[in-house]
Amino acid sequence: MQEVRGVIARSKGAPVELATIQVPDPGPGEAVVRVQTCGVCHTDLHYREGGINDDFPFLLGHEAAGIVETVGDGVTDVAPGDFVILNWRAVCGTCRACLRGRPWYCFNTHNAAQPMTLTDGTPLAPALGVGAFVEKTLVHAGQCTKVDPAARPAAAGLLGCGVMAGIGAAINTGGVGRGDSVAVIGCGGVGDGAIAGARLAGASKIIAVDTDPRKLEWAKGFGATHTVNAKETDPVAAIQELTGGFGADVVIEAVGRPETYKQAFYARDLAGTVVLVGVPTPDMILELPLLDVFGRGGALRSSWYGDCLPSRDFPLLIDLYQQGRLDLDAFVTEEIPLDGVEAAFAKMHTGDVLRSVVVL
């Protein structure tokens, strides 16, 4: 058992706080990771606000990279000293999705069996089964993906959630290919990841849509060939105009709201694809004429974690980063200390950052 500092959400809507966390020694199939960096993701704010569930107190943070410190019995894929990116979809290998050769849909992903606790023994619910706003965390070993240790931790860790979700939404879920036209609605970290993914896939036209001129400028740096300010013009009409009147081959919705999903639906070409990677809240309802769903054809897809397989995708994307073909550094707006998480949440509301990254 070790005692470390970590950031918890004790109750719904209350400011996060630093607390002493007890981290058990790893059991069978588990690993203790010394966290080096962890991105501040909007999902962590959802946890604090009670938007995920009410299993307070939460140990927040999940978009992380670090060094394996110790492993439990039976762990063979990683060893102490390995540089790893943490993931929240450690595939089981035995569920119906895994057995059908679709492990990125794994329905029985692994987390650590033992709880981390407060000093009074109160068990903590780790965000997305990771809990990485902490000096050391206990995870299932399958949540550790070994990558090139030369990669900058603050950038590499972002593949643990938002950037991977965006890149995967374009490449894995949307199937963007050479010469395709792509529109991305919502240009935060996930949306810009989708833009970067579309560029990697060879899209010929990449249209960024947002209401914030700063985010549209950032989007250009990730590969957007055109930008649309949705405050100033109808984004559906603008996307159609930029695509010969037809609409984009793939439209990626990275906001998670019914109104922007409808824009994505009508901004795609006939038989085109809509990808929902923005996360809605439980109260949101979508209404679409069923005849339009039928008549426009194509595919309406949801992207879970960019349909990624960490063991396949993380090393590949780190290699592209190391080659200068994927600018992960550009996603890192600021590096902050462990006690800066609450201030980082506030900056999310003003749109001042793509990613604040806690550096330990």
C-alpha positions in Angstrom: 0.0 0.0 0.0 1.2 3.5 -0.9 -0.1 6.9 -0.1 -0.1 9.6 -2.8 -1.8 12.8 -3.7 -4.7 12.9 -6.0 -7.7 15.0 -7.2 -11.2 13.9 -6.1 -14.7 15.0 -6.7 -16.4 14.5 -3.3 -19.9 15.5 -4.2 -22.0 16.7 -7.2 -21.0 20.2 -8.4 -18.5 20.8 -5.5 -15.1 22.0 -6.4 -12.5 19.3 -6.8 -10.0 18.9 -4.0 -6.6 17.4 -3.4 -6.7 14.4 -1.1 -4.4 11.6 0.1 -5.1 8.4 -1.8 -4.2 4.9 -0.8 -3.0 2.8 -3.7 -2.9 -1.0 -3.1 0.0 -3.2 -4.3 -1.0 -4.7 -7.6 -2.9 -8.0 -7.5 -3.1 -10.6 -10.3 -3.4 -8.9 -13.7 -2.9 -5.4 -12.2 -0.2 -2.7 -12.5 0.7 0.4 -10.5 1.7 3.3 -12.8 3.6 6.4 -11.8 1.6 9.0 -13.7 3.7 11.6 -15.5 0.9 13.6 -17.3 -2.9 13.6 -17.5 -5.0 15.7 -19.8 -8.1 17.5 -18.4 -10.9 16.1 -20.4 -14.6 17.3 -20.5 -15.6 13.8 -19.3 -13.9 14.6 -16.0 -16.1 17.6 -15.6 -19.1 15.5 -16.4 -18.1 13.2 -13.5 -17.8 16.2 -11.2 -21.3 17.4 -12.2 -22.9 14.0 -11.7 -23.5 13.6 -15.4 -22.1 10.1 -15.6 -23.4 8.5 -12.4 -23.6 9.3 -8.7 -20.8 6.9 -7.4 -19.1 9.7 -5.5 -16.4 10.2 -4.5 -14.6 10.0 -7.8 -10.9 9.9 -8.5 -10.8 12.0 -11.6 -8.4 11.9 -14.6 -8.1 9.3 -17.3 -6.1 10.7 -20.3 -2.7 9.8 -19.1 0.8 8.5 -19.7 3.4 7.2 -17.2 5.9 4.6 -16.2 4.9 1.2 -14.9 6.2 0.8 -11.4 5.1 -2.6 -10.3 3.0 -5.4 -11.8 1.0 -8.3 -10.2 1.0 -12.0 -10.9 0.4 -13.1 -14.5 1.3 -9.8 -16.1 3.4 -10.4 -19.2 2.6 -7.6 -21.7 4.2 -4.8 -19.6 7.0 -4.7 -17.1 8.4 -2.2 -14.6 10.1 0.7 -16.3 7.9 0.6 -19.4 6.5 3.9 -20.7 2.8 3.5 -21.3 -0.3 5.3 -22.3 -3.3 4.4 -20.2 -6.6 3.4 -21.9 -10.1 2.8 -20.6 -11.0 -0.1 -23.0 -8.7 -3.0 -22.0 -10.2 -5.7 -24.1 -11.2 -9.0 -22.5 -10.6 -11.3 -25.5 -13.5 -13.6 -24.6 -16.8 -11.6 -25.0 -19.0 -11.9 -28.1 -17.4 -8.9 -29.8 -13.8 -10.1 -29.2 -14.7 -13.6 -30.4 -16.1 -12.2 -33.6 -12.9 -10.3 -34.3 -14.2 -6.9 -33.3 -12.2 -6.3 -30.1 -12.6 -2.5 -30.4 -16.3 -3.1 -29.4 -15.3 -5.2 -26.4 -18.3 -5.4 -24.1 -16.5 -6.6 -21.0 -13.4 -4.4 -20.7 -11.1 -4.9 -17.7 -10.4 -2.6 -14.8 -8.4 -3.1 -11.6 -10.2 -5.4 -9.2 -9.0 -3.6 -6.1 -10.2 -0.2 -5.1 -8.1 2.8 -4.4 -9.4 4.6 -1.2 -9.2 7.6 0.9 -7.3 7.3 4.2 -10.5 6.5 6.1 -11.1 3.5 3.8 -13.7 5.1 1.6 -13.5 3.5 -1.8 -13.0 5.8 -4.8 -14.6 5.4 -8.2 -11.9 6.0 -10.8 -13.0 8.0 -13.8 -13.4 5.6 -16.8 -11.8 3.0 -14.7 -8.5 4.8 -14.7 -8.3 7.6 -12.1 -5.1 9.4 -13.2 -5.1 12.9 -11.5 -2.9 11.2 -9.0 0.8 10.6 -8.5 0.4 6.8 -8.9 -2.6 4.8 -10.0 -3.7 1.2 -9.9 -5.1 -0.2 -13.2 -5.6 -3.5 -15.0 -2.4 -4.3 -16.9 -4.5 -4.4 -20.1 -5.1 -0.7 -19.6 -1.4 0.0 -20.2 -0.2 0.2 -23.8 3.6 0.3 -24.2 4.9 3.0 -26.7 8.1 4.6 -27.7 9.6 6.2 -24.5 11.1 9.0 -26.5 7.6 10.5 -27.0 6.8 13.6 -25.0 4.5 12.4 -22.2 2.2 15.5 -22.2 1.4 14.9 -25.9 1.4 11.1 -25.9 -1.1 10.8 -23.0 -3.7 12.6 -25.0 -4.2 9.5 -27.1 -5.7 8.0 -23.9 -9.0 9.7 -24.7 -9.9 12.8 -26.7 -7.4 12.9 -29.5 -7.7 9.2 -30.1 -11.5 9.5 -30.1 -11.3 12.1 -32.8 -8.7 10.5 -35.0 -10.5 7.2 -34.7 -13.9 8.7 -35.5 -12.5 9.8 -38.9 -10.3 6.8 -39.8 -11.9 3.8 -37.9 -15.6 4.7 -37.7 -16.0 7.1 -40.6 -13.8 5.2 -42.9 -12.4 8.4 -44.4 -10.4 7.6 -47.6 -8.3 9.3 -50.2 -10.1 12.1 -51.9 -13.1 12.2 -49.6 -14.7 15.4 -48.4 -15.1 15.6 -44.7 -16.9 18.1 -42.4 -16.2 18.3 -38.7 -18.8 20.1 -36.4 -17.2 21.2 -33.2 -13.5 22.0 -33.1 -12.4 21.2 -29.6 -9.8 18.6 -28.8 -11.9 15.7 -30.2 -13.0 17.6 -33.3 -9.4 18.7 -34.1 -8.4 15.1 -33.6 -11.0 14.2 -36.3 -9.5 16.8 -38.6 -6.0 15.5 -38.1 -7.3 12.0 -38.7 -9.0 13.0 -41.9 -5.8 14.6 -43.1 -3.9 11.4 -42.3 -6.4 9.4 -44.3 -6.0 11.6 -47.4 -9.2 13.6 -47.4 -9.1 16.2 -50.1 -11.4 18.7 -48.5 -11.8 19.1 -44.7 -14.4 21.6 -43.5 -14.2 22.8 -39.9 -17.4 24.1 -38.3 -17.5 26.0 -35.0 -18.9 29.2 -33.4 -15.6 30.3 -32.0 -13.2 32.1 -34.4 -10.2 31.0 -32.3 -11.1 27.4 -32.6 -11.5 27.7 -36.4 -8.0 29.1 -36.6 -6.6 26.2 -34.5 -8.5 23.8 -36.8 -6.5 25.1 -39.8 -3.3 24.0 -38.1 -4.6 20.4 -37.9 -5.5 20.2 -41.5 -8.8 22.1 -42.1 -8.9 23.3 -45.7 -12.0 25.4 -45.1 -13.8 26.9 -42.1 -17.4 27.8 -41.3 -18.4 30.1 -38.5 -21.8 28.7 -37.5 -22.7 31.9 -35.8 -22.5 33.8 -39.0 -23.9 31.4 -41.6 -26.0 28.2 -41.9 -23.4 25.4 -41.7 -25.5 23.0 -43.7 -25.8 25.4 -46.6 -22.1 26.3 -46.3 -20.9 22.7 -46.3 -23.1 22.0 -49.3 -21.8 25.0 -51.2 -18.2 23.9 -50.5 -19.0 20.4 -51.9 -20.6 21.2 -55.2 -24.1 21.4 -53.7 -24.1 17.8 -52.6 -22.8 17.7 -49.0 -19.7 16.0 -47.5 -18.9 12.3 -47.8 -18.4 12.1 -44.1 -19.7 14.5 -41.4 -18.3 14.1 -37.9 -20.4 15.5 -35.1 -18.0 16.3 -32.1 -20.4 18.3 -30.0 -23.0 15.9 -28.8 -26.2 17.9 -29.2 -29.4 17.2 -31.1 -29.2 20.5 -33.1 -25.7 19.9 -34.3 -26.4 16.2 -35.0 -29.3 17.4 -37.3 -26.8 19.7 -39.0 -24.5 16.8 -39.6 -27.3 14.6 -40.9 -28.4 17.1 -43.5 -24.9 18.3 -44.4 -23.8 14.9 -45.7 -24.1 13.7 -49.3 -26.6 11.1 -50.3 -25.3 7.7 -49.1 -22.8 9.6 -47.0 -21.8 8.8 -43.4 -22.6 10.7 -40.2 -20.3 9.9 -37.2 -21.4 10.9 -33.7 -18.4 11.2 -31.4 -19.6 14.1 -29.2 -21.1 12.7 -26.0 -24.7 13.8 -25.3 -26.3 14.1 -21.9 -29.0 11.6 -20.8 -31.8 14.2 -21.2 -31.2 14.9 -24.9 -33.8 13.7 -27.5 -33.3 13.5 -31.3 -36.2 13.9 -33.7 -35.7 13.2 -37.4 -38.3 12.5 -40.1 -38.0 8.7 -40.7 -38.5 9.2 -44.4 -35.4 11.4 -44.5 -33.4 8.7 -42.6 -34.5 6.2 -45.2 -34.4 8.4 -48.3 -30.9 9.8 -47.7 -29.4 6.3 -47.3 -25.8 6.0 -46.1 -24.8 5.3 -42.5 -25.5 6.8 -39.1 -22.7 5.6 -36.8 -21.7 6.2 -33.2 -18.0 6.2 -32.4 -16.9 4.7 -29.0 -13.4 5.9 -28.2 -12.8 6.2 -31.9 -13.4 2.5 -32.3 -9.8 2.2 -31.4 -7.8 -0.9 -30.4 -5.1 0.6 -28.2 -2.5 -2.1 -28.8 -2.8 -1.5 -32.5 -3.5 2.3 -32.7 -1.4 3.9 -29.9 2.0 2.7 -31.2 1.1 3.5 -34.8 0.1 7.1 -33.9 3.1 7.6 -31.7 5.3 6.6 -34.6 3.5 9.1 -36.8 4.0 11.7 -34.1 7.7 10.9 -33.9 7.9 11.2 -37.7 6.4 14.7 -37.6 3.2 13.6 -39.4 0.8 14.0 -36.5 1.3 17.1 -34.4 0.2 15.9 -30.9 2.1 18.8 -29.3 -0.3 21.3 -30.8 -3.2 19.9 -28.7 -1.3 20.9 -25.5 -2.4 24.4 -24.7 -0.9 24.5 -21.2 0.8 22.4 -18.6 -0.5 22.7 -15.1 0.2 21.3 -11.6 -2.0 18.8 -9.8 -3.9 21.5 -7.9 -4.8 23.4 -11.2 -7.6 21.1 -12.3 -10.5 23.2 -11.0 -9.1 26.3 -12.9 -8.7 24.1 -16.0 -12.4 23.2 -15.8 -13.3 26.9 -15.7 -11.2 27.5 -18.9 -13.2 24.8 -20.7 -16.3 27.1 -20.4 -14.5 30.0 -22.0 -12.9 28.0 -24.8 -9.5 29.2 -24.0 -7.8 25.8 -24.2 -7.7 22.7 -26.3 -6.1 20.7 -23.6 -4.8 21.6 -20.2 -2.4 18.9 -19.1 -1.5 18.1 -15.6 2.3 17.4 -15.2 3.4 15.5 -12.1 
